[in-house]
Amino acid sequence: MSPTIINLIVQVIAGALAGTALGNTLKNLSAGPLGNIIIGAVGGGIGGQILQALIPALQATAATPDIGSIVGQAVGGGAAGAILTAIVGAIKNNMGK
């Protein structure tokens, strides 16, 4: 499997988990259970790829047995997934008021 695909998989999973965690923790920023997962996964994939392009240290592939590169991909994807979930959840919840 391609190292880029492995990085993307790690980022998407981390984003989905972070989006779910954020939605469960901060109810006013939640987009619903399924929405949190989908938005977090999209944010993790896209944001993780952007961070990987901007920060050379994150370009190490998760395909290597190095735990640092896997954690770097997970943190980047998780942060981006949580941020996008918060933004979309805030917009969704404020439109209904």
C-alpha positions, 0 to 999 in steps of 0.5 A, spaced: 500 500 500 502 506 498 505 511 504 500 516 502 494 512 502 496 510 509 497 517 511 491 519 509 487 513 512 490 515 519 488 522 518 481 520 516 480 516 522 483 521 527 479 526 524 473 522 525 475 520 532 476 527 534 470 530 531 466 525 535 469 527 541 468 534 540 461 533 538 460 529 545 464 534 549 461 540 546 454 540 545 453 547 542 458 545 537 455 538 535 453 537 528 449 530 530 452 524 531 453 522 524 455 529 522 460 529 527 464 523 524 463 525 517 465 532 518 471 530 522 473 525 517 473 530 511 477 535 516 482 530 518 483 528 511 484 535 508 487 538 513 492 533 515 494 533 507 495 541 508 499 540 514 503 535 511 505 539 505 506 545 510 510 542 515 516 538 513 516 534 519 510 531 518 512 528 511 515 522 514 510 516 512 506 513 517 508 506 513 514 506 517 514 503 523 516 509 526 511 511 532 513 518 531 511 519 524 504 515 526 503 520 532 504 526 527 499 524 522 494 522 527 495 529 531 495 533 524 488 529 522 485 529 529 486 537 530 484 539 523 478 534 524 476 537 530 477 544 528 472 543 522 467 540 526 467 545 531 466 550 525 460 547 522 457 545 528 457 552 530 454 555 524 449 549 524 447 551 531 447 558 530 443 558 523 437 555 527 436 561 532 
